[in-house]
Structures are given as structure tokens and as C-alpha cells.
């Protein structure tokens, strides 16, 4: 079994510690990196961590568990997949962040891998090359904005206690193909689910001013408990947007948390919101718009679950 290696580099006009921080915090990856759909933390220590990651590779959603070692002083992060998915037999590598004379840094992204079938090597190299270039470009796009990441990235959530079972609430959110007849702000949904639990969804919504807005998302559905989604084409005001619907039966009903993680695009703020507006205004606008849609969806999910419970008791 032969080992194959790749190296991708990019010079970024931002301090090494800023760029290092973007890669160190894997929890933000779904709103930075196009391929990353979800990151689930499993363990976290001072210099090591384990997480499960879902990402698109070669047009398909794959999942694996990785272990990483952080060296902030040396500006190096090493990673290794614990259990890879065929045709990958093993995969690992490292990120390096080297300061450049005159400012900025050079990022080096190393990969080494083996394949379960040598006939798959060319396709794997193509996928690694494509994902690596996209990840480096996305890192540069955020790092070079000149805004502290803590101003651009934020997470918020709404929790609502609904009547009915978690299974019924899950069914309502899972069956997004029926939303045009169930939700007033959704006019069209095209949903594809070739693999159960992995959905490709394009949705058209009606904005408060009567306009139409189209989004496309990848959704991961874990029955009766959790639906995670990542917008593939976020609105102009956002660099990225991911979210989750988390369901827990409680107090005779179902507690649902609608969670959003977003990254604001500061270059679009005045164009979208008008002159004199800033990142703080964008955060408030996004919080209100996304939160309103989520609460509307949950209100209708509650009505559906209440009706299902009533029918079951008759």
C-alpha cells in the first residue's frame, strides 16, 4: 500500500496568529469552509482534541473522526483520521503558519494518505487538491477582512417547548419537501435524499418586503433527535451560515432548540442595510431575521405535533 503526499500553500495578508486561530477553532469550520457540513467535538485538552467531521468529498458527504495536536508556539497543527472511509485507508497531515517578511504569513497544508484501492488514487488526489485549495482560499477570505473574528462570528439560539412527541416534531422538520404547503414563508422546496439522512435541499422563501430569496443547503438528519444543516450559498450579508434543530422530550412535550452559527460579511453591510450601518447592525439584523423564521417554523411544527397527539388519543 503506497503512501501519497500533497502540499498546498497560500500567502495570506494577515498575522500568523489570526490565521492560526481560524484553523485551530474547528467549531467555526462549517461557516468558513465550503466542504464542511458539521463538526462534533468529542474530546478537548490543552494541546489535543478529537472530533467527528462531516464534509463533502468528491460530491458526496463523508464522515470521519480525527485527532489533532496543537502547537501554538510553533504555529503548527497536526491531524490524523482515526477511522477513514473507503477508498481512503489512512489520512493525515499538518497545517503550518510561517511569518513573511513585511507582514502576513504563508500557510502550508500537508496531506499524506493511503488508499484501499490504488485505482482510486487519482480521484483521491483530485479531491484533496480541490478541497485544499478551497480551504486555503476561504481562510484567506476571512483573515484578510481586517476584522477581529469574534466580531464576525456569532452563535445564537431559540428554545421552544412544543406539544407532542419528538418523533412528530422531527418528522415535520425532516419533511421539508412539504413546507410550501405548511409554512407561510416558504414558496418552493426541491429536496433530494439519495442516502437516507443526507438531504440536498433548495428552498425559496418570501421575505418580509415581498421579495424572493433562494437558498441551498445540505442537511444531516438523525431521527427524532437532531437535524443539522449548512447553507451552501449563504445570503450576501453572510460569509457562512449553519444551524441545527435539536429535539428533547421534556415536561410532557418536546423542547426544541433552533441554533444558528453565522459569519458576517462586513464588505456587504452598507450595500444590504444602507449607509452608516456596521457589523453590529448586521448581527442584529441577522439575529432577528433568522430567529423569526425559526420560531415561525417551530410554531407550525407544534401545531402539527399537537394534531398528531390529538389523533392518537381519539
N, C-alpha and C positions, 0 to 999 in steps of 0.2 A: 504494500500500500504506500504510494508515493505521497510526500508532503509537498504542498504547493504554497507559495508565498506571494503576497501582493503588497505594494506600498503606494499610498496616495498622499500627496502633500498639497498644502494651500497656505499662502501668506495672507494673514488677516490683519487689518489695520485696527488693532485693539490690544490692550495689555494682556500678556500671557495669563495673568491670574484671573482676568474676566473670562477669557475663553476656556480656561481650565474649569472654572466654576460651572459653565454651561454643560460641559460633558460630565462633570462629577455628579451633578444632580439629575439622576436618570428619571426621576419622577416627572420632570418637565418635558421629557422627550416627545410625548405624543403631540405637544403643541409646537415643537421645534422641527422635528424630523418627519418628513412625508411618509416614510415606510412604517414608523412606529405607531401601533394602534393602542397598546396598553402595556404598562409596566407595573408589576405587582411585587412589592418588597417582601422578601422572605426573612432576611436577617440583615442587621446593620451594626457594624462595630466601628472602632476608631479609624481603622485603615482598610477594612474588608467589608464586603457586602455580598448578598445573594439576592437575585430577583428573577422572576419569570417574566418573559417578554413575548409579546405577540407583535408580529410585523409582517408586512407584505414582502415576499421574496419571489421574484420572477412571476408576479401577478397572482400569487396565492398567499393566503395568510398562514404563517408558520408560527409555532411557539416553541420556546426552549428555556431552560434555566441556566443562568450564567453566574459565575463568581468573579468579582472584581477586587483588585488591590489598588489602593490609592497612595500615591506618593506626592503630596502637595509641594514639599520642598524641592523634590527633583522634577516636579511638573510632569509626571508620568502616571498613566492609569493602565493597568494590565487587565485583560479579561480572558475568560475561558468558559466555553459552554460545557456544562456538566453532562448533559444528555442531548445530543444533537438529533435532528430528524433526517432520515434518508432523503436525498442521496448524500447528505453530509455525514461523515463518520466522526469527525472531530473538527472543532473550530476554535481559534483563539487569536490573540493579538495584543496590540497596545496602542494607546494614544500618547504622543509626545508633544510638548509645547515649548518651543525654543524661542527666546527673545531675539529680535532682529535689531541690528544697529539702526539707530534713528527712530526706534519705536515699532510697535506691532510685534507679531510673533509668527513663526512658521509652525504649522500643525502637521504632524506626520501620523498617518493612520496605517498601522501594520495589521495584516491578517496572515495567518497560516492555517491551512486546513487539509484534511484528507477526505476522500470520497469513498462511499460504499461500492461505487462502480466507476471505473476510470472513464467510461464512456460519458459520464456526466460532468467531467472536469471542465470542459469548455463552457458549458452552460453555467456552472457554478462561478467560474471566473468572471463571466459576463455579469452575473447577478451581483457579485461582490464589488466589481468595478462600478456598476450603476448606483448601488446603494451608498458606496463610499463617497462618490462624487456628490451625490445629493446631500449626504450628511455634512460634508465639509462646506458646501455652498450654503446650506441652511444655518450652520454655525456662524459663518461669516456674516450672513444677512442680519442676524440678531446682534452679534457682537459689535458690528460696525455702526449700529444705530446711534451710539453715543449716549444711551440712556441706561441708568442702573437697571439690571434685570429685575430687581424687586419692585420697580415702578411699573414694569411692563407685564409681569406675570402675576396673576392672582387667581385664587380659587374661592368659590362661594357655593352655598347650598341652601335649599329649602327642604324642610321636613314637614310632611303632612300625614296625619292619621286617617286612613280611609276605612270604610266598612268593607266587609268581605274578606276573602282569603287571599294570601299572597299569590296563589296559583291563578286566581282570576285577574288580579291586578297585572301580573306578569303577562298573561295572555293578551290583555288589552294593549300593552306597550309592545309586545312581541309582534302582534299582527298589525304592523304599521301599514300594510297594504290596504287595510280597511279604514285608515284615518280620514281620507277625504269625506267619508260618509259619517264620521264620528266626531271630528274636530273642526270647529268653525274657521280656524286659521290655516288649515291645510287644504289645498285645492287639487293636488296630484301627488301620487307616490308610485314610483316604479321600484319594486323590490325583487331582488334575485337572491335565492338561497340554495346554491348548488350543494353545499355541505351544511348539514343541519347545525344551526347555532352560529353560522357565519353569514351575515347578510350584507349585501351591497344595495344601498338604498339611495335613490334620488327623489328629493321631495321639493315641491313648490308650495310656498306659503304666501299668504296675503299679509302685507304689512299694515300698520295702523293707518297709513295715509292712502291705502287702497292699491299700492303697488305690489308687484310680484317679485318674489325672491326665491331662487333655486339653489339648493344645496345638495351635496352628495356625501354620503357617509358610509363607513364600514362599521358594522355593529357585531359585537360578540355577545351571544345570549346564553346565559347559564340558568336553566329552568327554575322558575319560582323564587329566584334569589337576586339575580343581577343581570343587567344589560349595560354594556359599555359601548360607547360609540366614539368615533373620531371623524371629524369633518375633513374630507379630502380637499375641498375647495371652500375655505372659510370666506366670510364677507370681507369687504375691503378694509374695514376698521380693525380686523384681527389678522395677526400672523398665523395663529392657530387656535383651534377650539376642540376640546374633547370633553366628554361627560359620562355620567353614569346614572342609572336608575337602580337603587338598592332597596330591596323589599325584605321586611322582617315582620312576622306576625306578632302582635302585641296588643294587650288590653281589648281582646275580642275583635280586633280588626287587623289592619296591616299598616305599619309605619313605612312610608316611602321617603327616601332621601333622593332628591334630584340635585346632583352635584355637577358643577361646571369648572373647568380649568381653561383659562384663556391667556393669550399673549396679545397685547395691544400693538397695533402698527402705528407708531407716532407720526409717520410721514403722511398718513391718510386722515388724521384727525380734523384738520381745518377743512379739508375737501368734503368730508362727510357731515361734520357737525357745524361748520361755519367758522368765520374769522374770530380770533380771540379765544378759541377753545383749546384745551390742552389735554394731556394724558389723564389727569384726574377726572375731567369731564367725560372722557371716553369710557373710563372704568365705570362711572355712574350710569352712563347710557347703556352699556353692555349688560351691567348687572340688572337693570330694570327690564330691558328687552328680553333677555334670555330667561330671567326669572319669571316674567309674566307668561311666556309661552309654556314653561314647565308647569307652572301652577294651573294653567288652563287645561293642559293635558291630564294632570293629576285629578282635577275636578271631574272630568269626564270619565276617567278610569274608575273613580269612586262610584259614580252613577252606575257604571257597567257592573262593578263588583256587587253593589247593593242589589241590583236587579237579579243577578245570578244567585245571591244568597236567598232572596225572596222566593225565587222559583224553586230552589232546593227545599224550602220549608213547606211548600204547598203540596 
